[in-house]
Amino acid sequence: MNFTHTEDRRMLADTLGRFVAEQVGFEARMAAAASPEGFSRARWAAFAELGAIGALFTEADGGYGGAGFDIAVVFEALGAGLVLEPFLPALMAGSALAHAGTAEQKTLLEPLLAGANVATLAHEEPGSFYALQHVATRAERHGDGWLLQGHKTAVLLGDQADWLLVSARTAGATTDAQGISLFVVPADAAGLVRRGLPAHDGGRVADVMFNQLRLPASALLGGEAQLGQGLATLEHAVGRGLLALCAESLGAMEVAKRMTIEYLQTRKQFGVPIGSFQALQHRMASVLLEVEQARSAVINAAAALDADRLTRERALSAAKVSIGRIGTLVAQEAIQLHGGIGMTWELPLSHCAKRLVLIDAQLGDEDHHLQRFIALGAAMGAALAATADASA
C-alpha cells in the first residue's frame, strides 16, 4: 500500500507548517494561554482562511477533505506548534453534527468552518472513566421541547464555545448503550453554567452544568429519528478525535526529538558534545525507533478511519495505546537528556512534554484503550466465527 501523501496534502502540510512556524511562535502561544479566552480568535479565523478547518470536513459538509489522512496532516502540523486554537473540539462537535444533524442543524457548520464560531463536545462526566455509554445527564420532555439537568467535566474550551453538543440520557440506566441523545445547546441558553479552568498543558477546559435548561424540540440532534441513538454518533465523532490526538502527539514528538538532538550536539561536557557519549546515543536511537512506531500507528489508524466499525475502532485504540506509551517515553527521555533545564518554564520543550503526557489522558488513556483493543479483537473473532459457521 502506498502511504505517500497526495500533492494536495503535501501542499497543505507545507503551508500549515510555515504558518505555524511564523505565526504561532512560543511567545504567541504563551500569551494566548495566559489570556481569559485561552486562544486567539483572530488566529482561529486565519487558520480557517488558510483552509485548515475545511480540510477536516468533506465537501458535502462544506469542507474539502475529511479523510483520515487529511485529519492526520492537519493535526501533525498543529502538534508541532503546540497550537491552542480549538481544532479538536470543533472537529468532534462538527463531525457529530455532520454525521446525524438535520439540514437546519447543519447550517451551524458554515460559520464553524469559516472560523467565525467555536464549538465543542460536552460528553465526559465525573466518574465516567472514559466509557462512552456512561451518561448520567438527563433530558426529559417539557411541553414541546426538552429540559436538561446534569454536569459535564473537562469540556475543551467549554467556557468559550458559541454552541455545545451535549450528550444526555433520554431513556435507560446510566451505563446503557441505548437511550443516549445529543442536543445542540447555544452558549446563551438560560440555565447553562460554565466554569473555565486552565489545563496543565496551557489549554483550557470547563465544568459545565445544566440547571433545568430548557431547549426547543429542534435542539435534538437529528430530530426524533435519532432519539436514543446517539452512541453511534458519539463513537464516530470521538473516533475522529482519537486520530487527531494521535497525529498531534506525533507532531509534538518530532519537535521534542529535534530539540533533544540539537541539545546533544551543542551541549559540551569534558570538552566534547554530550551527543558523542555512547550511552546517550543508545537512548536517542531508541527514541527515534519509537517515534517511527508511533508514525506507523497513526498511518494505520488514518487508513482505517472509513473501514467497518470493528476494524476502525480497533485501529484507533491500537494507535492510542502506542501514542500513550511512546509519547510519555519521548517526554521523559527528552527532559532527562536535557537535564535540569528541560523542566524550566521558559524552555518550549517542557510545554511539549506536558502536552505529550496529557494527550495520553484525553479520550481514554493507554490502559483504557488496551482493554478496548482486546475486547474489540474478541468481538471481531466472534463475528468471523459466526460468518464461517453460517457459510459452512
Buried (B, 14 or more C-beta within 10 A) or exposed (E): EEEEBEEEBEEBBEBBBEBBEEBBEEEBBBEBBEEEBBBBBEBBBBBBEBBBBBBBBBEEBBBBBBBBBBBBBBBBBBBBBBBBBBBBBBBBBBBBBBBBBBEEBBEBBEBBBBBEBBBBBBBBBEEBEBBBBBBBBBBEEEEEBBBBBBBBBBBBBBBBBBBBBBBBBBEBEBEBEBBBBBBBBEBEBEBBEBEBBEBEBBBBBBBBBBEEBBBEEEBBBBBEEBBBBBBBBBBBBBBBBBBBBBBBBBBBBBBBBEBBBEBBEEBEEEEEBBBEBEEBEEBBEEBEEBBEEBBEBBBBBBBBBEEEBBBBBBBBBBBBBBBBBBBBBBBBBBBEBBEEEBEEEEBBBBBBBBBBBBBBBBBBBBEBBBBBBEEBBEBBEEEEEEEEEEEE
